[in-house]
């Protein structure tokens, strides 16, 4: 009796795992052939901003509304162990004013782009590196009780680990962790120092060729000061991601 034909669709092994914009998820099985495909991700985020004035020591906390955004990615499998990715993302952040403070503007569009690579160490573990540039929000006082959030592009270099925790049939649960450097820069209003960030994530990935999709959650904290204030930002993110357009070489 002949064996059943093998489905060679590239979607049988979706490759991308992003707490926010990281690389492809590691696979429990690999294909010897190079594959190239795309992804689209709907994301939802909630942010908290903490700032302390460097001169007066006064501190403020701002929270965002529930924000939404979109990310597009291109993924390339070069070998059974090496994969790369490029991505671009966009979201609008709406900030809730606190009592006694006014904000102008109260919402800002944020964009980012970047790329990276992933090396699959074994069936369970992978190493991930990325370099990206994305807009971050910093704060400037424009009056006694008025603050103005400003977006500044920040370059970030991140390294991390991915771990396949559980696999049941076509479903795989992956855990991720990363640490990185937010590089110093300057704008018309700020001189921004080097900062650090770390992130944690979890993602449920379907490797079924009929439903190449994943859902996940992530936590990221950035600490980066300017010449006028100490600044930190926490972002909690959820996303749904779909893979399409696979090409085998």
SULNOR-V280205 format. One record per backbone hydrogen bond with DSSP energy under -0.5 kcal/mol. NH is the residue of the N-H (numbers start at 1). CO is the residue of the C=O. E is the energy in kcal/mol with one decimal. If there is no record, write none. Layout:
nh={NH;NH}
co={CO;CO}
e={E;E}
This chain:
nh={8;12;13;14;16;17;35;36;37;38;39;40;41;42;43;43;44;45;46;48;49;50;51;52;53;54;57;60;62;63;64;65;67;67;68;69;70;71;72;73;74;75;76;77;78;78;79;83;84;85;86;87;88;89;90;91;92;93;93;94;95;95;96;97;101;102;104;108;110;112;113;114;115;116;117;118;119;120;120;121;121;122;126;127;128;129;130;131;132;133;134;135;136;138;140;142;143;147;148;149;150;152;154;156;157;158;159;160;161;162;163;164;165;165;166;168;171;172;173;174;174;175;176;177;178;179;180;181;182;183;183;185;187;192;193;195;196;197;198;199;200;201;202;203;204;205;205;206;207;207;211;213;214;215;216;217;218;219;220;221;222;223;224;226;227;230;232;233;234;235;236;237;238;239;240;241;242;243;244;247;249}
co={6;9;10;11;24;23;77;247;75;244;73;242;71;240;41;69;238;67;236;234;62;232;60;230;58;228;53;51;49;96;47;94;45;65;92;43;90;41;88;39;86;37;84;35;76;82;82;118;76;116;74;114;72;112;70;110;68;91;108;92;93;106;63;95;98;145;147;93;91;89;133;87;131;85;129;83;127;81;118;119;125;125;162;119;160;117;158;115;156;113;154;111;152;150;148;146;146;102;140;105;138;136;134;132;181;130;179;128;177;126;175;124;163;173;173;171;168;205;166;172;203;163;201;161;199;159;197;157;195;155;181;192;190;185;225;182;223;180;221;178;219;176;217;174;215;172;203;213;170;205;208;211;241;204;239;202;237;200;235;198;233;196;231;229;191;52;50;222;48;220;46;218;44;216;42;214;40;212;38;36;34}
e={-0.7;-1.9;-1.1;-0.7;-0.6;-3.6;-0.8;-2.2;-2.2;-2.7;-2.1;-2.3;-2.8;-2.5;-0.5;-1.9;-2.9;-1.9;-2.2;-2.3;-3.2;-2.5;-2.4;-2.1;-3.2;-2.3;-1.5;-2.3;-2.5;-0.6;-2.4;-3.1;-3.0;-0.7;-0.5;-2.1;-2.5;-2.2;-2.7;-2.4;-2.7;-3.1;-2.5;-3.6;-0.7;-1.9;-1.6;-2.0;-2.7;-2.1;-2.4;-2.5;-2.2;-2.6;-2.4;-2.2;-1.3;-0.5;-3.0;-0.6;-0.5;-3.4;-3.1;-0.6;-2.0;-2.4;-1.5;-2.4;-3.5;-1.9;-2.3;-2.1;-2.2;-2.0;-2.0;-2.8;-2.5;-2.6;-0.5;-0.8;-1.1;-1.7;-1.7;-2.7;-2.4;-2.5;-2.3;-2.8;-2.4;-2.9;-2.3;-2.2;-2.7;-2.9;-1.5;-2.1;-1.1;-2.8;-2.9;-0.6;-3.4;-2.7;-2.9;-3.1;-2.1;-2.5;-2.4;-2.6;-2.6;-2.1;-2.9;-2.4;-1.0;-1.9;-1.4;-2.6;-2.5;-2.2;-3.0;-0.6;-3.0;-2.7;-2.5;-2.0;-2.2;-2.6;-2.7;-2.4;-2.3;-2.8;-0.6;-1.4;-2.8;-2.7;-2.7;-3.1;-1.9;-1.8;-1.8;-2.3;-2.6;-2.2;-2.4;-2.4;-3.1;-3.1;-0.6;-2.7;-3.5;-0.6;-1.3;-1.8;-2.2;-2.1;-2.0;-2.4;-2.7;-2.9;-2.1;-2.4;-2.8;-2.8;-2.1;-3.0;-1.0;-2.6;-2.2;-2.7;-2.6;-2.8;-2.7;-2.5;-2.7;-2.1;-2.2;-3.1;-2.6;-2.3;-2.3;-2.8;-2.3}
